[in-house]
Amino acid sequence: MELPSFKLRPIASPAPVLRRTFTVKPITYSLLSRASRRNPLRTSLTVYLRKMGFSFSRVHGVKMSNVSVNLMRPRSCQPVFASKKEAELNSGIADAGMVAAAAVTVFLAVANRVLYKLALVPMKQYPFFLAQITTFGYVAVYFSILHVRCIFGIVTREMLAIPKFRFIIIGLLEALGVACGMSAGAMLPGPAIPILSQTFLVWQLVFSVLILGRRYSSNQILGCLVVTAGVILAVASGSLDDQLLSGIDLLWPALMVASSAFQAGASILKEFVFIDGAKRLEGKSLDIFVVNSFGSAFQALFVFLLLPFLSKLKGIPFTKLPHYLKNGAACFLNIGGSMSGCDGAPFLPLLFILTNMAFNISLLNLVKMSSALLSSLAATLAVPLSIYILSLPFPYMPEGTNLNAYFVIGTAILVLGLTLYNLPKPDNQPHKND
């Protein structure tokens, strides 16, 4: 019986055999079951290591793509640490963003108050025309920005479908606030304007209780009362000749206080629109330019409709209203300086309009980030600085204003009231409703 013969072929190099033995083709997570036929021990070890969190691109010649490596990492561990870090990072960014927004609001509040008085120097006889130009300027700028944001998908159809009835009320209140404020501001001394405007905080507290159903701590209520006492002491104390408002008709400070009430009501309604908009949009934030655009549109409409009524405050008959508007336009443009008493136009009115627009956007952004009352408190921090600046001699206001002792004490009490309002709440106080 002959044994079968075997022929041994020489191997030039052992590399091909080793490659065939030890090299595994690239695999993905979904094909592990097929790869296990080649070498179950190596494949299961590799998968186990990857499930334990090891990430490598080459193990015994096994090439893995970034996608497959990420898929094989344990999902139960990675998101836990990421969520904690992400929450801390988001919290820090939110706090820093709120501080930055409040600082910008304070700066713009000072500039807005100073330029408000400066713009009314050349337009002293035509405050209603300036109010009309300001509101129509808002409409043009805000709707232009809103159109661009709609094109880029920032503003959605659902946001534009928000009910417009509240914007009508907001527009009416803001129209009354602007018209009354400009009428009074043209007749009041500069430092009295920011002092009387602080009644805005008191009005906001009252309206937020009535409209939003909010509750406030004792230190907040006490702070508002102290603010009120400071306002009264600053503008009404001292001898008749030494008072800040001596020789000024009581109508003008009353109109400034009424202007603050109208603007406070509009601010609270805007906050209500944001709250209601978040519910209607299922948690999405309503874009501020939707509120600004439609609110300014109705504001411009009501300023125009209220011109005959408001002109009576200046003693302008209805028949002479077209002539008044024509002269107001000539004073605003001040081409060649032909109009007497209009020095500083149009530079000062235009600068005020731009600054006021930036201030309103910043203020409403702070309302959106926090609350209407917090935004007003940030704006009122500019009160002492703006009062001091407005008491100094300025171009077109070279005389300046002397601040008596009662005014300084009243301002200090007002700032004390703001500080009391901002004191931290006790732990047993409700933290809802700042």
C-alpha positions as CSV (number, residue, x, y, z in Angstrom):
1,M,0.0,0.0,0.0
2,E,1.5,3.2,-1.1
3,L,1.2,6.4,0.9
4,P,-0.1,9.4,-1.0
5,S,2.7,11.8,-1.8
6,F,2.5,15.5,-0.9
7,K,4.4,18.3,-2.6
8,L,5.5,21.2,-0.5
9,R,5.6,24.5,-2.2
10,P,8.2,26.9,-1.1
11,I,7.0,30.1,0.4
12,A,9.0,33.2,-0.6
13,S,7.8,35.3,2.2
14,P,5.6,34.6,5.3
15,A,4.0,38.0,5.2
16,P,1.0,37.1,3.0
17,V,0.2,34.2,5.3
18,L,0.5,36.3,8.3
19,R,-1.7,39.0,6.8
20,R,-4.3,36.4,5.9
21,T,-4.1,35.0,9.4
22,F,-4.0,38.1,11.6
23,T,-5.6,40.9,9.5
24,V,-9.3,41.5,9.9
25,K,-11.2,43.6,7.3
26,P,-12.7,46.9,8.4
27,I,-16.0,46.3,10.2
28,T,-18.8,48.4,11.5
29,Y,-20.9,48.0,14.6
30,S,-23.8,46.5,12.7
31,L,-21.6,43.7,11.1
32,L,-20.0,42.3,14.2
33,S,-22.0,39.2,14.1
34,R,-20.5,38.4,10.6
35,A,-17.0,39.2,11.7
36,S,-17.2,36.8,14.6
37,R,-16.8,33.9,12.2
38,R,-13.3,34.8,11.4
39,N,-11.9,35.0,14.9
40,P,-14.6,35.1,17.7
41,L,-12.1,35.6,20.5
42,R,-10.4,38.6,19.0
43,T,-13.6,40.2,17.8
44,S,-15.4,39.8,21.1
45,L,-12.4,41.2,23.0
46,T,-12.3,44.2,20.7
47,V,-16.0,44.9,21.1
48,Y,-15.7,44.5,24.8
49,L,-12.9,47.0,25.0
50,R,-14.8,49.5,22.9
51,K,-17.8,49.1,25.0
52,M,-15.7,49.9,28.1
53,G,-14.9,53.3,26.5
54,F,-11.5,52.7,24.8
55,S,-11.2,54.5,21.5
56,F,-8.5,53.6,19.1
57,S,-8.3,53.7,15.3
58,R,-6.1,50.5,14.8
59,V,-6.0,47.3,16.9
60,H,-4.2,44.4,15.3
61,G,-4.7,46.0,11.9
62,V,-8.4,46.7,12.4
63,K,-9.3,50.1,11.0
64,M,-12.4,51.9,12.4
65,S,-14.1,55.0,11.2
66,N,-14.9,57.9,13.6
67,V,-18.6,57.2,13.3
68,S,-18.2,53.5,14.2
69,V,-15.9,54.3,17.1
70,N,-18.4,56.9,18.5
71,L,-21.3,54.5,18.1
72,M,-19.4,51.8,20.1
73,R,-18.8,54.1,23.1
74,P,-21.1,53.6,26.0
75,R,-24.1,56.0,25.9
76,S,-24.9,55.6,29.5
77,C,-21.8,57.4,30.8
78,Q,-20.9,60.2,28.4
79,P,-24.1,62.3,28.4
80,V,-24.2,62.4,32.2
81,F,-21.0,64.3,32.5
82,A,-21.7,66.4,29.4
83,S,-25.1,67.4,30.7
84,K,-23.6,68.7,34.0
85,K,-20.9,70.6,32.3
86,E,-23.3,72.0,29.7
87,A,-25.8,73.1,32.4
88,E,-23.0,74.9,34.3
89,L,-21.7,76.5,31.1
90,N,-25.2,77.6,30.1
91,S,-25.9,79.0,33.5
92,G,-22.7,81.0,33.5
93,I,-23.3,82.3,30.0
94,A,-26.9,83.3,30.9
95,D,-25.7,85.2,34.0
96,A,-22.9,86.9,32.1
97,G,-25.4,87.8,29.3
98,M,-27.8,89.3,31.7
99,V,-25.1,91.4,33.4
100,A,-23.9,92.6,30.0
101,A,-27.5,93.4,28.9
102,A,-28.1,95.3,32.1
103,A,-24.9,97.3,31.7
104,V,-25.7,98.2,28.1
105,T,-29.2,99.3,29.3
106,V,-27.8,101.5,32.0
107,F,-25.4,103.2,29.6
108,L,-28.2,103.8,27.0
109,A,-30.5,105.0,29.7
110,V,-28.1,107.8,30.6
111,A,-27.5,108.7,27.0
112,N,-31.3,108.6,26.2
113,R,-32.2,110.9,29.1
114,V,-29.5,113.5,28.3
115,L,-30.3,113.5,24.5
116,Y,-34.0,113.6,25.3
117,K,-33.7,117.0,26.9
118,L,-31.1,118.2,24.3
119,A,-33.4,117.2,21.4
120,L,-36.3,119.2,22.9
121,V,-34.2,122.4,23.0
122,P,-34.6,123.1,19.3
123,M,-38.0,121.4,19.1
124,K,-39.4,123.1,22.3
125,Q,-42.4,124.5,20.4
126,Y,-43.0,121.4,18.3
127,P,-42.8,118.4,20.6
128,F,-45.8,116.7,18.9
129,F,-44.0,116.8,15.5
130,L,-40.9,115.2,17.1
131,A,-43.1,112.5,18.6
132,Q,-44.7,111.8,15.2
133,I,-41.3,111.7,13.5
134,T,-39.9,109.4,16.2
135,T,-42.8,106.9,16.1
136,F,-42.8,106.7,12.3
137,G,-39.0,106.2,12.3
138,Y,-39.6,103.3,14.7
139,V,-42.1,101.8,12.3
140,A,-39.7,102.0,9.3
141,V,-36.7,100.6,11.1
142,Y,-38.5,97.9,13.1
143,F,-40.4,96.5,10.2
144,S,-37.3,96.5,8.0
145,I,-35.5,94.4,10.6
146,L,-38.6,92.2,11.1
147,H,-38.7,91.6,7.3
148,V,-35.0,90.5,7.3
149,R,-35.5,88.2,10.2
150,C,-38.5,86.6,8.5
151,I,-36.4,85.9,5.4
152,F,-33.7,84.2,7.5
153,G,-36.4,82.1,9.3
154,I,-35.8,83.7,12.8
155,V,-39.4,85.0,12.9
156,T,-41.9,82.3,12.0
157,R,-45.5,82.4,10.8
158,E,-46.7,81.3,14.2
159,M,-45.0,84.4,15.7
160,L,-46.7,86.7,13.2
161,A,-50.1,85.1,14.0
162,I,-50.0,86.3,17.6
163,P,-53.3,88.2,18.3
164,K,-52.9,91.9,17.6
165,F,-55.5,93.3,20.0
166,R,-52.9,93.6,22.8
167,F,-50.6,95.5,20.4
168,I,-53.4,98.0,19.9
169,I,-53.6,98.8,23.6
170,I,-49.8,98.9,23.8
171,G,-49.7,101.4,20.9
172,L,-52.3,103.6,22.5
173,L,-50.5,103.6,25.9
174,E,-47.1,104.3,24.3
175,A,-48.6,107.1,22.1
176,L,-50.0,108.8,25.2
177,G,-46.8,108.3,27.1
178,V,-44.6,109.8,24.3
179,A,-46.9,112.7,23.6
180,C,-47.3,113.6,27.3
181,G,-43.7,113.1,28.1
182,M,-42.4,115.3,25.3
183,S,-44.9,118.0,26.1
184,A,-43.8,118.1,29.7
185,G,-40.1,117.5,29.0
186,A,-39.9,120.7,26.8
187,M,-41.1,122.8,29.8
188,L,-39.3,121.1,32.7
189,P,-35.7,121.6,33.8
190,G,-33.4,118.8,32.8
191,P,-32.7,117.2,36.3
192,A,-36.5,117.1,37.0
193,I,-37.1,114.7,34.1
194,P,-35.3,111.6,35.4
195,I,-36.6,112.3,39.0
196,L,-40.2,112.4,37.9
197,S,-39.7,109.4,35.6
198,Q,-38.9,107.2,38.6
199,T,-42.6,107.0,39.3
200,F,-42.4,104.5,36.4
201,L,-41.3,101.9,39.0
202,V,-44.2,102.5,41.3
203,W,-46.7,102.3,38.4
204,Q,-45.1,99.1,37.2
205,L,-45.4,97.5,40.6
206,V,-49.1,98.4,40.8
207,F,-49.9,97.3,37.2
208,S,-47.9,94.0,37.5
209,V,-50.0,93.2,40.6
210,L,-53.3,94.0,38.8
211,I,-52.4,92.5,35.4
212,L,-49.9,89.7,36.0
213,G,-51.1,88.8,39.5
214,R,-47.7,89.1,41.1
215,R,-46.8,89.3,44.7
216,Y,-44.0,91.3,46.3
217,S,-42.0,91.1,49.4
218,S,-42.1,93.8,52.2
219,N,-38.7,95.2,51.2
220,Q,-39.9,95.7,47.6
221,I,-43.0,97.5,48.7
222,L,-41.0,99.6,51.2
223,G,-38.5,100.4,48.4
224,C,-41.2,101.7,46.1
225,L,-42.6,103.9,49.0
226,V,-39.1,105.3,49.7
227,V,-38.6,106.0,45.9
228,T,-41.9,108.0,46.0
229,A,-40.8,109.9,49.1
230,G,-37.5,110.7,47.4
231,V,-39.2,112.1,44.3
232,I,-41.5,114.3,46.3
233,L,-38.6,115.6,48.5
234,A,-36.4,116.3,45.4
235,V,-38.9,118.3,43.4
236,A,-41.2,119.9,46.0
237,S,-39.1,120.8,49.1
238,G,-37.5,124.0,50.0
239,S,-38.6,127.6,49.7
240,L,-40.7,128.7,46.7
241,D,-37.8,130.4,45.1
242,D,-35.4,127.6,45.8
243,Q,-37.6,124.7,44.5
244,L,-36.5,123.0,41.3
245,L,-40.0,123.5,39.8
246,S,-40.5,127.0,41.0
247,G,-42.3,129.1,38.4
248,I,-43.4,126.1,36.4
249,D,-47.1,125.2,36.0
250,L,-48.2,122.1,37.9
251,L,-49.6,120.7,34.6
252,W,-46.1,119.8,33.3
253,P,-44.9,117.6,36.2
254,A,-48.3,116.0,36.3
255,L,-48.0,115.2,32.6
256,M,-44.6,113.7,33.2
257,V,-46.0,111.4,35.9
258,A,-48.9,110.5,33.7
259,S,-46.4,109.7,30.9
260,S,-44.6,107.3,33.2
261,A,-47.9,105.6,34.1
262,F,-48.7,105.1,30.4
263,Q,-45.3,103.7,29.6
264,A,-45.3,101.4,32.7
265,G,-48.7,99.9,31.6
266,A,-47.3,99.3,28.1
267,S,-44.2,97.6,29.5
268,I,-46.3,95.3,31.7
269,L,-48.5,94.4,28.7
270,K,-45.4,93.6,26.6
271,E,-44.2,91.2,29.3
272,F,-47.7,89.6,29.3
273,V,-47.4,89.2,25.5
274,F,-44.1,87.4,25.9
275,I,-45.5,85.1,28.6
276,D,-48.6,84.4,26.5
277,G,-46.5,84.0,23.3
278,A,-44.4,81.3,24.9
279,K,-47.6,79.3,25.7
280,R,-49.0,79.8,22.2
281,L,-45.6,78.9,20.6
282,E,-45.3,75.8,22.8
283,G,-42.2,77.0,24.7
284,K,-40.5,79.0,21.9
285,S,-39.5,82.5,22.7
286,L,-41.4,85.3,20.9
287,D,-39.1,87.5,18.8
288,I,-38.7,91.0,20.3
289,F,-39.1,92.6,16.9
290,V,-42.6,91.2,16.5
291,V,-43.6,93.1,19.6
292,N,-41.6,96.2,18.7
293,S,-42.8,96.4,15.1
294,F,-46.6,96.0,15.7
295,G,-46.5,98.1,18.9
296,S,-44.7,100.9,17.2
297,A,-47.1,100.7,14.2
298,F,-50.2,101.3,16.4
299,Q,-48.3,103.8,18.4
300,A,-47.6,105.9,15.3
301,L,-51.3,105.6,14.3
302,F,-52.5,106.8,17.7
303,V,-50.0,109.7,17.9
304,F,-51.4,110.9,14.6
305,L,-55.0,110.5,15.6
306,L,-54.4,112.2,19.0
307,L,-52.7,115.2,17.5
308,P,-55.9,117.4,17.5
309,F,-56.5,116.6,21.2
310,L,-52.9,116.9,22.3
311,S,-52.4,120.2,20.4
312,K,-55.0,121.8,22.7
313,L,-52.5,121.3,25.6
314,K,-50.2,123.8,23.7
315,G,-53.1,126.1,22.8
316,I,-53.0,125.2,19.1
317,P,-56.5,125.4,17.4
318,F,-57.4,122.5,15.2
319,T,-57.5,124.8,12.1
320,K,-53.9,125.8,12.6
321,L,-52.6,122.2,13.1
322,P,-51.4,121.9,9.4
323,H,-49.5,125.1,9.8
324,Y,-48.0,123.8,13.1
325,L,-46.8,120.6,11.4
326,K,-45.3,122.6,8.5
327,N,-43.4,124.8,10.8
328,G,-42.4,121.7,12.9
329,A,-40.9,120.1,9.8
330,A,-39.0,123.3,8.9
331,C,-37.6,123.5,12.4
332,F,-36.7,119.8,12.4
333,L,-34.8,120.1,9.1
334,N,-33.4,123.6,9.9
335,I,-32.0,123.9,6.4
336,G,-29.6,126.9,6.3
337,G,-30.6,127.8,9.9
338,S,-33.5,130.0,8.7
339,M,-35.8,129.1,11.6
340,S,-35.1,131.0,14.8
341,G,-34.8,128.9,18.0
342,C,-34.1,125.7,16.1
343,D,-30.3,125.6,16.7
344,G,-29.1,122.1,17.0
345,A,-31.6,120.5,14.6
346,P,-31.6,118.1,12.9
347,F,-28.5,116.6,14.5
348,L,-29.7,116.5,18.1
349,P,-33.2,115.2,17.3
350,L,-31.8,112.5,15.0
351,L,-29.2,111.5,17.6
352,F,-31.9,111.2,20.2
353,I,-34.1,109.0,17.9
354,L,-31.3,106.6,17.2
355,T,-30.3,106.4,20.9
356,N,-33.9,106.0,22.0
357,M,-34.4,103.2,19.5
358,A,-31.3,101.4,20.7
359,F,-32.4,101.9,24.3
360,N,-35.9,100.5,23.6
361,I,-34.4,97.4,21.9
362,S,-32.0,96.9,24.8
363,L,-34.7,97.4,27.4
364,L,-37.2,95.0,25.7
365,N,-34.4,92.4,25.4
366,L,-33.8,92.7,29.1
367,V,-37.6,92.3,29.7
368,K,-37.4,89.1,27.6
369,M,-34.4,87.8,29.5
370,S,-35.7,88.6,33.0
371,S,-38.8,90.7,33.7
372,A,-40.2,94.2,33.2
373,L,-39.5,95.3,36.7
374,L,-35.8,94.1,36.6
375,S,-35.3,96.0,33.3
376,S,-36.8,99.2,34.8
377,L,-34.5,98.8,37.9
378,A,-31.5,98.5,35.6
379,A,-32.6,101.7,33.8
380,T,-33.1,103.6,37.1
381,L,-29.6,102.9,38.2
382,A,-28.7,105.6,35.7
383,V,-30.7,108.2,37.6
384,P,-28.0,109.8,39.7
385,L,-25.5,110.0,36.8
386,S,-28.0,111.4,34.4
387,I,-29.2,114.0,37.0
388,Y,-25.6,115.1,37.5
389,I,-24.9,115.3,33.8
390,L,-28.1,117.3,33.1
391,S,-27.2,119.8,35.8
392,L,-24.0,120.7,33.9
393,P,-23.8,123.4,31.2
394,F,-24.3,121.9,27.7
395,P,-24.2,123.2,24.2
396,Y,-27.6,124.8,23.6
397,M,-28.1,124.7,27.4
398,P,-25.3,126.9,28.7
399,E,-27.0,128.0,31.8
400,G,-27.1,124.6,33.6
401,T,-29.1,124.0,36.7
402,N,-28.3,124.5,40.4
403,L,-29.1,121.5,42.5
404,N,-30.2,122.6,46.0
405,A,-29.7,120.5,49.2
406,Y,-33.2,119.1,49.2
407,F,-32.8,117.9,45.6
408,V,-29.6,116.1,46.5
409,I,-31.1,114.5,49.7
410,G,-34.2,113.5,47.7
411,T,-32.1,111.8,45.0
412,A,-30.1,110.0,47.7
413,I,-33.4,108.7,49.3
414,L,-34.6,107.7,45.8
415,V,-31.4,105.6,45.3
416,L,-31.9,104.1,48.8
417,G,-35.4,103.0,47.7
418,L,-33.9,101.3,44.7
419,T,-31.4,99.6,46.9
420,L,-34.1,98.4,49.3
421,Y,-36.1,97.0,46.3
422,N,-33.1,95.1,45.1
423,L,-32.3,93.4,48.4
424,P,-32.2,89.6,48.2
425,K,-35.5,87.9,49.1
426,P,-35.6,85.8,52.3
427,D,-35.8,82.1,51.8
428,N,-39.4,82.0,53.0
429,Q,-40.5,84.6,50.4
430,P,-41.9,83.4,47.1
431,H,-39.2,83.6,44.4
432,K,-41.7,83.9,41.7
433,N,-42.4,87.3,40.3
434,D,-39.4,89.6,40.7
